[in-house]
Amino acid sequence: MADTFDEPLRAVKFAATDTLLREDVKLLGALVGEILADQRGPEFLAEVERLRRAAIARRETGAPVAALDEVIGAVDPAQASDLVRAFSTYFQAVNIAERVHRIRRRRDHERQGDGAQPGGLRAVLGALAGEGVAEGEMADVLSRLRIEPVFTAHPTEAVRRALLEKERRIVSCLVADIDRGRTPAERAADRERIRLALTASWQTADTPPARPSVSDEFEHVSYYLTDVLYRVLPVYCEALEAALREHFPGVLPPEAEACALEDAIGDVLAFATWVGGDMDGNPNVGAATITATLAAQRARVLGAYGRDVEALRRLLTQSPARVAIAPDIAQRIERYCAMHPDACERLRARDADMPYRNLLTLMQLRLEATAAEAPHGYREVQEFIDDITLIERSLCAHGGRHAGTFAVRRLQRRARCFGFHLATLDIRQESSTHDAALAAVIGDDRWPTLDAQVRTQRLHALLREPPRAGADAGAATQTLAVFNAIAQMRGRYGARAFGPYIVSMSRSAADALAVLALARIAGCVEDGQVPLDVAPLFETIDDLAAAPATVHELLADPLYREHLAARGNHQIVMLGYSDSAKDGGLLASRWGLQRTQVELTQLAHDSGVRITFFHGRGGGGGPRGGGAPAAG
């Protein structure tokens, strides 16, 4: 529909490099206009256009807000919801176009060789090299660097998975059109695919009729983990590798030595989630959701590995008659057949001269057994990585660098990042819940009201000789069940399944010691120590100001330092952004956060402890807007 959404707002200026972005916006805007007319009628589209023009006039002429209010006030209340949805649909389409344009611009930079894209890995590492950072310094940074984005529960910007999948189809069509050499028929077919996705999205409710459950939240997060991040993780690693080879070549070993390469950059990136583990203020989260979430994550990542292994099984058809293959491959096949004689029945006689394919078939069987928790499955992800590495080394040593190594290495990188757990599950609970549980266990209702120093002294006694919780622990039952679930799931899924145990409203050393005491009471102990990283969370302006004193008290506690020594003398501290901004305003929040990080960093250094800051910023521009202060 000409002169409606196909015409970008006139005051919006497009740079010469953004001409194709303008074309995409025009295409999507035209389709949105056509869909609105088709679905709601020409009169509805005219009403949308009337509101749009009124808003343009307000912005371009500086007309009084009252004039726009008058136009909006005349809207039929019965149409208001759909009018909002119409503008939302348009702006979502524009956002999609902008995301695709970022892909286009990145490709332009790479194709034209006109310098690294600003903010990209090449640009950042190039700037560091230009500033004189030595290769030894970069190697040291890489050995310590760990970036771990965390998906929170009940996200404020949640979009239904069905709508996300439609957005991805639109993106795929627009990305395909970056190739300007496609035929008119191909472009027309993609236009219809975009129209289909936009129309189906219009006909789909933005939110489900029922409040999202924990399993619904998991479905939302798993879309990003398995459909997006799992797919692009190797691409990120390859970009980092290329940038390092360009600016810090001595940091990495020769390309043929992939295993050493993975040691250099393989653990830089990991992912975590709060879905199923964030109990703070949510009575629906507890031991059952922790168990169910970990099982669901494991099933998803094992399924993804199974698909990748099947793809490799079809790809790696090399025969010893044509190319040498490391004898370790045949030995591994013999070993697996001896472990699981029935597995040999899955090896087809016609594939007898394809050792890689046969080993990959047996790896599939082991993955299936792992998912079913049956005998002969992989006990831990490192066994799976060892199989992948065995194939990768054989390929590299026998003319296979361009005959499968690339795909094998991608699976290797995924396995190192996602393990058998997909994403680390963080646990969060409010400190008062722990106090209530302890009061029930020791039979002292006064416990929550006792002075922090008194509680600390009594916690020392509880940590030395933890009491046995009775069959009916009252208010402690659910809390103790959580620690019991953590112990069981660590035994089943390994240490990487869990991240820190975050304590909201932490205000004294007693709040961290309470977690250790409850864990011991519940039997969550390995080799005499509680296998949890306890992370105090400081959220309000006052709590941020008091954080250095609280952490100093904690690090000075002998029993906590004994625990910390068992955890590698590594302390995690979480900093809240939203509450501090609401509590004291943006400026006071940012100043408090910066000051707290500086003081805690110095305190940790003086105490001989490594400190990691967990930034609870949220998505987009962060709560209340504003850029991020430098992380310590």
C-alpha angles and dihedrals in degrees: 000000000000119000094020128079091337088072110073113224106285098231091056109101121209120203119228089256089056099058092110090049088057089051092052092048089050092049095048092042091053091049092049090051092050091048093050091051091046096046102036104017136253092283091060091049089050090054090050090051092049090055092044093053092047090054091047091051091050092053099040101041101031091236115176116278087235090070091057090043089056092054092047091045090059092059115117105248089222089062098041096093094050091046090055089047090051093056091042090053091051095049092046088054090051090050089053090051091051092051091051090048090057088057090048093050092048089053090048091055092049095044097046095041090219095144136293119307109260111259093015126123093259092051095046095046090043090054091049091050089048090053090057102258106165124229090244090056091049091049089052091050092049091051090056102031117107122167113192118176111198126211109217125214121255093018115209093221098046117156123192113261090234090059093044090055091052090050089053091053090053091049091050091054093048093046090051088055091060082084097079091190094077120119123257089247092055092049092047091052091053091048089057091048089053091048090051093050093047093047093047089048091052089052092049121085114244093227133029118253093244128057109265114265124212089263089052090052089050091053089054095049094041089060090064094039100047104021099040116014096038088054098046100037094091090047090056091049091049091050091050091048092050093048092049092049089052098048107017105025094161092062093070130056121236113299092249091063097073097162093059087046091057089051087057101049108001098099100042094101131045136152135227138184140202094202108121093009106062103098097162104122094343115105090186092069121079144101094328095052092045090055095043094047094051091048091050093048091049092050092050096050094043088051090052091050090049091056092048092049090050090052090051090047089059093044104046103066098142116150127209088232089065104032138009117261124195112261088229088076094060090043091053090050091051091048093051092047089052091050093047112021092180089062091070088068088068091059109092119222092228089058094053090110093053106079096173091052091048094050091048090051089055090046088055090054091050091050090051090050090048091053091049092044086234128149118281093033122129110280092206138000093256090070089056091047089050090057092049091047091050090057092043093052092048091051093049092049096047111045097282102118088107097029104069108322092108093057093042091051091052091056090046091055092048092050092051092051103038100029115181090307102060093210133012112254114226119203122216131184135160117253094236090062090058090049091052091050093050091048089056094047096049094035096237115127090187092066098098091051097049120110113268092242091053091050090049092054092048091046089057089060092046091051092051094047110013113200122236114254113232124237088259105045093165112202090010096059098090094040093050090047088060093056090045090052091049090053093048095045093048088055091049102038105021136245095294091066091079133054127189125325101236119208113205119211093022110180106154143019087260090069091062095039089053089063091053092048094050091046091054092047089052093048096249093148133126122188090348095306136094105251095216135105104224111211119191113214118216112194116155127065091251093048091049090051091050095043097095091053092046094049091044089055090049095049090047092055109102096211092048091048088053088054092045092051089057088053094054095265089283120143124192119203122187120211121202119217105177100053093043091051092049091043100050108003131261098288095047090045095052093045092048092049093049094047092047093052093050093049095044092048091054091044092052091048092051090048095050092244131131111229129203122193117216105204113210094199103134125215134309113016093344127254112323090003127263133119124281120264116234109285117234 
